[in-house]
C-alpha cells in the first residue's frame, strides 16, 4: 500500500467450519518457511502421567507469527495492568515453561 492511499474496507466472517475451543497447551514447531502452532488440552491422568490431546494445528508465516506475538504482548500488558502480573510456574522438566 502506498502513502495517501485509502485503507481498504475489511469484512470479517466465519467459515462454515469455524469453531472455538479451549486450549491449555500450545506446541510450536518452526521451519524456514513457517511456524506451526498445535493446540490441545492437558489432562493429568495420574500423579506421574499427563496426556495432551491435540485438536487443531495452525500454520503461520513468519511475518504473521510476529504480528501475533505483538498483539499478544500488547494484550498481556493491558491484562496485567488491570489484573496483576501473570506468574508462570516452572515445570520439573529442566525448568521448561510450557
Order of alpha helices (4+ residues) and beta strands (2+ residues): beta-beta-beta-alpha
